[in-house]
C-alpha cells in the first residue's frame, strides 16, 4: 500500500511540475510579446513627436 501511495505522489508531483512548467513558459512568451509591443509604442511615440516638431517649424 505504501509503495502505491508513493507512486501516486510521484505521478501527481510530476503532473504538477509539468503544468507549472507550461504555465511559466506561456507567461514568459506573453511577457516577450508585451515587451515587443511596448518597444513599438515607444518607437511610434518618438515618431509622432518628430512629426509634431517638424509641423511646428
Biotite code that builds the C-alpha atoms (Angstrom):
import biotite.structure as struc

atoms = struc.array([
    struc.Atom([0.000, 0.000, 0.000], chain_id="A", res_id=1, res_name="UNK", atom_name="CA", element="C"),
    struc.Atom([2.807, 2.427, 0.870], chain_id="A", res_id=2, res_name="UNK", atom_name="CA", element="C"),
    struc.Atom([4.554, 1.815, -2.447], chain_id="A", res_id=3, res_name="UNK", atom_name="CA", element="C"),
    struc.Atom([1.361, 2.684, -4.329], chain_id="A", res_id=4, res_name="UNK", atom_name="CA", element="C"),
    struc.Atom([0.915, 5.852, -2.274], chain_id="A", res_id=5, res_name="UNK", atom_name="CA", element="C"),
    struc.Atom([4.483, 6.930, -3.025], chain_id="A", res_id=6, res_name="UNK", atom_name="CA", element="C"),
    struc.Atom([3.997, 6.127, -6.709], chain_id="A", res_id=7, res_name="UNK", atom_name="CA", element="C"),
    struc.Atom([0.770, 8.147, -6.729], chain_id="A", res_id=8, res_name="UNK", atom_name="CA", element="C"),
    struc.Atom([2.503, 11.098, -5.057], chain_id="A", res_id=9, res_name="UNK", atom_name="CA", element="C"),
    struc.Atom([5.307, 10.917, -7.605], chain_id="A", res_id=10, res_name="UNK", atom_name="CA", element="C"),
    struc.Atom([2.841, 10.935, -10.512], chain_id="A", res_id=11, res_name="UNK", atom_name="CA", element="C"),
    struc.Atom([0.931, 13.865, -9.016], chain_id="A", res_id=12, res_name="UNK", atom_name="CA", element="C"),
    struc.Atom([4.175, 15.774, -8.406], chain_id="A", res_id=13, res_name="UNK", atom_name="CA", element="C"),
    struc.Atom([5.333, 15.188, -11.998], chain_id="A", res_id=14, res_name="UNK", atom_name="CA", element="C"),
    struc.Atom([1.964, 16.259, -13.389], chain_id="A", res_id=15, res_name="UNK", atom_name="CA", element="C"),
    struc.Atom([2.032, 19.406, -11.264], chain_id="A", res_id=16, res_name="UNK", atom_name="CA", element="C"),
    struc.Atom([5.593, 20.159, -12.348], chain_id="A", res_id=17, res_name="UNK", atom_name="CA", element="C"),
    struc.Atom([4.617, 19.694, -15.991], chain_id="A", res_id=18, res_name="UNK", atom_name="CA", element="C"),
    struc.Atom([1.617, 22.014, -15.667], chain_id="A", res_id=19, res_name="UNK", atom_name="CA", element="C"),
    struc.Atom([3.606, 24.697, -13.842], chain_id="A", res_id=20, res_name="UNK", atom_name="CA", element="C"),
    struc.Atom([6.396, 24.499, -16.419], chain_id="A", res_id=21, res_name="UNK", atom_name="CA", element="C"),
    struc.Atom([3.909, 25.011, -19.237], chain_id="A", res_id=22, res_name="UNK", atom_name="CA", element="C"),
    struc.Atom([2.308, 27.929, -17.388], chain_id="A", res_id=23, res_name="UNK", atom_name="CA", element="C"),
    struc.Atom([5.650, 29.641, -16.832], chain_id="A", res_id=24, res_name="UNK", atom_name="CA", element="C"),
    struc.Atom([6.646, 29.119, -20.474], chain_id="A", res_id=25, res_name="UNK", atom_name="CA", element="C"),
    struc.Atom([3.361, 30.682, -21.590], chain_id="A", res_id=26, res_name="UNK", atom_name="CA", element="C"),
    struc.Atom([3.794, 33.604, -19.193], chain_id="A", res_id=27, res_name="UNK", atom_name="CA", element="C"),
    struc.Atom([7.351, 34.145, -20.434], chain_id="A", res_id=28, res_name="UNK", atom_name="CA", element="C"),
    struc.Atom([6.174, 34.083, -24.042], chain_id="A", res_id=29, res_name="UNK", atom_name="CA", element="C"),
    struc.Atom([3.440, 36.641, -23.295], chain_id="A", res_id=30, res_name="UNK", atom_name="CA", element="C"),
    struc.Atom([5.927, 38.869, -21.438], chain_id="A", res_id=31, res_name="UNK", atom_name="CA", element="C"),
    struc.Atom([8.193, 38.849, -24.506], chain_id="A", res_id=32, res_name="UNK", atom_name="CA", element="C"),
    struc.Atom([5.245, 39.828, -26.709], chain_id="A", res_id=33, res_name="UNK", atom_name="CA", element="C"),
    struc.Atom([4.359, 42.649, -24.305], chain_id="A", res_id=34, res_name="UNK", atom_name="CA", element="C"),
    struc.Atom([7.960, 43.880, -24.318], chain_id="A", res_id=35, res_name="UNK", atom_name="CA", element="C"),
    struc.Atom([7.975, 43.945, -28.119], chain_id="A", res_id=36, res_name="UNK", atom_name="CA", element="C"),
    struc.Atom([4.706, 45.887, -28.146], chain_id="A", res_id=37, res_name="UNK", atom_name="CA", element="C"),
    struc.Atom([5.969, 48.365, -25.539], chain_id="A", res_id=38, res_name="UNK", atom_name="CA", element="C"),
    struc.Atom([9.089, 48.939, -27.628], chain_id="A", res_id=39, res_name="UNK", atom_name="CA", element="C"),
    struc.Atom([6.919, 49.517, -30.703], chain_id="A", res_id=40, res_name="UNK", atom_name="CA", element="C"),
    struc.Atom([4.736, 52.002, -28.791], chain_id="A", res_id=41, res_name="UNK", atom_name="CA", element="C"),
    struc.Atom([7.808, 53.962, -27.690], chain_id="A", res_id=42, res_name="UNK", atom_name="CA", element="C"),
    struc.Atom([9.087, 53.949, -31.256], chain_id="A", res_id=43, res_name="UNK", atom_name="CA", element="C"),
    struc.Atom([5.768, 55.260, -32.567], chain_id="A", res_id=44, res_name="UNK", atom_name="CA", element="C"),
    struc.Atom([5.664, 57.917, -29.835], chain_id="A", res_id=45, res_name="UNK", atom_name="CA", element="C"),
    struc.Atom([9.124, 59.118, -30.882], chain_id="A", res_id=46, res_name="UNK", atom_name="CA", element="C"),
    struc.Atom([7.990, 59.257, -34.495], chain_id="A", res_id=47, res_name="UNK", atom_name="CA", element="C"),
    struc.Atom([4.871, 61.175, -33.512], chain_id="A", res_id=48, res_name="UNK", atom_name="CA", element="C"),
    struc.Atom([6.934, 63.685, -31.537], chain_id="A", res_id=49, res_name="UNK", atom_name="CA", element="C"),
    struc.Atom([9.207, 64.090, -34.540], chain_id="A", res_id=50, res_name="UNK", atom_name="CA", element="C"),
    struc.Atom([6.217, 64.830, -36.754], chain_id="A", res_id=51, res_name="UNK", atom_name="CA", element="C"),
    struc.Atom([4.913, 67.387, -34.255], chain_id="A", res_id=52, res_name="UNK", atom_name="CA", element="C"),
    struc.Atom([8.298, 69.124, -34.098], chain_id="A", res_id=53, res_name="UNK", atom_name="CA", element="C"),
    struc.Atom([8.510, 69.246, -37.887], chain_id="A", res_id=54, res_name="UNK", atom_name="CA", element="C"),
    struc.Atom([4.962, 70.632, -38.050], chain_id="A", res_id=55, res_name="UNK", atom_name="CA", element="C"),
    struc.Atom([5.809, 73.436, -35.592], chain_id="A", res_id=56, res_name="UNK", atom_name="CA", element="C"),
    struc.Atom([8.853, 74.542, -37.549], chain_id="A", res_id=57, res_name="UNK", atom_name="CA", element="C"),
])
